[in-house]
């Protein structure tokens, strides 16, 4: 009878024990190393197929926001058109100034003066358009970042991989792919540990953001029976030891998120 009562008590307590155990377990998953904001792939602003005339960066180099990374083959023609329009604007402004002087002596008509003013406005508009076209021949860095990879050299056409890849490697993240069945246990501020054979030691991190959608798994391990169609949520983990992973973008890692 005593055994029967004990069995009932254990049966009643087991659901709560399972909940407590579930809430306190470590979440293990795979992930990848990425710089803050991910990898930015820069291409020509005109179109695919443009030829690089000048490349001004090297792999590993840091670039500032707005810095010219590459110059396309359309630059010389666009620059010549811009210079010609600058001359046209100077001539139009010179004629307008001369006519304004003649106006004081009543030696010119108001209609002629108005026509010259319109010519100056048109020249300024054409110059602005030519300046915008010239900027399309320059590939500039959208933010301060490090050049991670170069895909095209001077004389080569820009392909689907673009010209360069850049990333803010001064802040590195592990993007963990947490199974949808485990995501309810992941909270902001939780600590995590990242390991890989390529790392000399584990790297600690903190859960900074949790994805808002469920997708298919992107990082697959060596397990041949791994579920390639598994449903996961991406969790961004800010890493503490940036220097250790700064040059290992896209490295596959094992992630353990602690409760």
C-alpha positions in Angstrom: 0.0 0.0 0.0 2.9 2.3 0.9 4.5 1.6 -2.5 1.2 2.4 -4.2 0.8 5.8 -2.5 4.5 6.6 -3.3 3.9 5.8 -6.9 0.9 8.1 -7.0 2.9 10.9 -5.4 5.7 10.5 -7.9 3.2 10.4 -10.8 1.6 13.7 -9.7 5.0 15.4 -9.2 6.6 14.2 -12.4 5.0 16.8 -14.7 6.3 19.7 -12.6 9.7 18.1 -12.4 9.8 17.8 -16.1 8.9 21.4 -16.5 11.6 22.5 -14.1 14.1 20.3 -15.8 13.1 21.6 -19.3 13.4 25.2 -18.1 16.8 24.7 -16.7 18.5 22.7 -19.4 21.3 23.9 -21.7 20.2 24.6 -25.3 22.7 23.1 -27.8 22.8 23.9 -31.5 25.0 24.9 -34.4 25.8 28.4 -35.6 28.1 30.5 -37.7 30.4 33.4 -37.0 29.4 36.8 -38.5 30.5 40.4 -38.1 28.0 43.0 -36.7 25.3 43.6 -39.4 26.4 40.6 -41.4 28.5 40.6 -44.5 27.9 43.5 -47.0 28.6 42.7 -50.7 29.4 45.8 -52.7 28.8 45.9 -56.4 28.7 48.5 -59.1 25.8 50.9 -58.8 25.3 50.9 -62.6 24.7 47.3 -63.5 26.4 43.9 -63.7 29.0 43.6 -66.4 30.8 46.9 -65.6 34.5 46.8 -65.8 36.7 47.8 -62.8 39.2 50.5 -63.8 40.8 51.0 -60.4 40.6 49.1 -57.1 41.7 51.1 -54.1 41.5 48.6 -51.2 43.2 45.4 -50.1 41.9 42.4 -48.1 42.1 43.1 -44.4 42.1 46.9 -44.8 39.7 49.1 -42.9 37.6 51.6 -44.9 35.7 54.7 -43.7 32.1 55.5 -44.6 32.0 57.2 -48.0 35.5 56.1 -48.9 36.0 55.2 -52.6 36.6 51.5 -53.0 36.6 51.1 -56.7 36.3 53.2 -59.9 34.4 51.8 -62.9 35.3 52.1 -66.6 32.5 54.6 -67.1 34.2 57.2 -65.0 36.4 58.9 -67.7 33.5 59.5 -70.0 31.2 60.8 -67.1 34.0 63.0 -65.9 34.5 64.6 -69.3 30.8 65.2 -69.6 30.8 66.9 -66.2 33.7 69.1 -67.1 32.0 70.2 -70.3 28.8 71.1 -68.5 30.8 73.1 -65.9 32.2 75.2 -68.8 28.6 75.7 -70.2 27.4 76.9 -66.8 30.3 79.4 -66.6 29.5 80.8 -70.0 25.8 81.0 -69.2 26.5 82.8 -65.9 28.9 85.1 -67.7 26.3 86.1 -70.3 23.8 86.7 -67.6 26.1 89.0 -65.7 26.8 91.0 -68.8 23.1 91.4 -69.7 22.3 92.5 -66.1 24.9 95.3 -66.5 23.3 96.3 -69.8 19.9 96.3 -68.1 20.9 99.3 -66.0 21.5 101.3 -69.2 18.3 100.0 -70.8 20.4 98.4 -73.6 18.7 95.0 -73.3 15.2 93.6 -73.0 13.6 92.0 -70.0 12.7 88.9 -72.1 16.3 88.4 -73.1 17.4 88.6 -69.5 14.7 86.1 -68.5 15.9 83.7 -71.2 19.5 83.9 -69.9 18.3 83.2 -66.3 16.5 80.1 -67.5 19.6 79.0 -69.4 21.6 79.3 -66.2 19.1 77.2 -64.3 19.1 74.6 -67.0 22.9 74.4 -67.0 22.9 74.0 -63.2 20.3 71.1 -63.5 22.4 69.4 -66.2 25.5 69.8 -64.1 23.7 68.2 -61.1 22.6 65.2 -63.3 26.1 64.7 -64.6 27.5 64.8 -61.1 25.0 62.1 -60.1 26.0 60.0 -63.1 29.7 60.4 -62.2 29.0 59.1 -58.7 27.5 56.0 -60.2 31.0 55.2 -61.5 32.4 55.2 -58.0 31.8 52.4 -55.5 31.9 53.7 -52.0 31.8 52.1 -48.6 28.4 52.6 -46.9 29.9 52.4 -43.4 33.2 51.9 -41.6 34.2 48.3 -42.1 36.9 45.8 -42.9 37.5 44.3 -46.3 36.9 40.6 -45.9 37.2 39.4 -49.5 37.8 40.8 -53.0 36.0 39.2 -55.9 37.1 41.3 -58.9 40.4 43.0 -59.9 41.1 45.9 -62.2 40.3 45.0 -65.8 37.7 42.4 -64.8 33.9 42.6 -65.1 31.8 42.7 -62.1 30.0 39.3 -61.6 27.3 38.1 -59.3 29.7 38.0 -56.3 30.2 41.8 -56.6 33.5 43.6 -56.1 34.3 43.2 -52.4 32.8 41.9 -49.1 33.0 44.1 -46.1 32.0 43.7 -42.4 32.2 45.4 -39.1 34.6 42.8 -37.6 35.3 44.9 -34.5 32.1 43.4 -33.2 31.6 39.7 -33.9 28.5 37.6 -33.4 27.6 33.9 -33.3 24.3 33.4 -35.2 22.9 30.3 -33.5 20.2 28.3 -35.2 17.9 27.2 -32.4 15.3 24.5 -33.0 11.7 25.9 -32.9 11.0 23.4 -30.1 13.7 25.0 -27.9 13.3 28.7 -28.8 10.9 29.2 -25.9 13.7 28.6 -23.5 16.0 31.2 -25.0 15.9 34.7 -23.3 17.7 38.0 -23.9 20.8 38.3 -21.7 21.5 34.6 -21.4 25.1 33.6 -21.5 26.4 31.3 -24.2 29.6 29.3 -25.0 30.9 28.9 -28.6 33.3 26.1 -29.5 35.0 24.9 -32.6 38.2 22.8 -33.5 39.4 26.0 -35.2 39.3 27.9 -31.9 42.0 27.6 -29.3 39.5 28.0 -26.5 35.7 28.5 -26.0 34.4 32.0 -26.6 31.8 33.4 -24.3 28.9 35.6 -25.4 25.5 37.0 -24.5 22.2 36.6 -26.3 21.5 40.0 -27.8 18.5 39.4 -30.1 16.1 36.6 -31.0 14.8 36.2 -34.6 11.1 36.9 -35.4 10.6 34.1 -37.9 11.1 30.4 -38.2 13.1 29.2 -41.2 14.9 26.1 -42.4 18.3 25.2 -41.0 21.2 26.8 -42.8 24.2 25.4 -40.9 24.6 21.6 -41.2 27.0 19.6 -39.2 28.8 16.4 -40.2 26.0 14.2 -38.9 24.6 12.3 -42.0 21.2 11.9 -40.4 20.9 15.6 -39.5 17.5 17.0 -40.3 18.2 19.2 -43.3 14.6 20.5 -43.3 14.5 21.2 -39.5 12.8 24.5 -38.5 15.0 26.9 -36.6 15.0 30.5 -35.3 18.2 32.6 -35.5 19.6 34.0 -32.3 22.3 36.6 -32.3 25.0 36.2 -29.6 27.4 39.0 -29.1 30.9 37.6 -28.5 33.3 38.9 -25.9 36.6 37.8 -27.4 36.4 39.5 -30.8 40.1 39.1 -31.6 39.9 35.3 -31.5 37.2 35.1 -34.2 37.8 38.4 -36.1 39.3 36.6 -39.1 36.9 33.6 -39.1 33.7 34.9 -40.7 31.3 32.1 -41.6 33.1 29.6 -39.3 30.7 26.8 -38.2 30.6 26.6 -34.4 28.8 24.7 -31.7 26.7 26.8 -29.4 25.5 26.2 -25.9 23.0 28.6 -24.4 22.7 28.5 -20.7 19.5 29.1 -18.7 
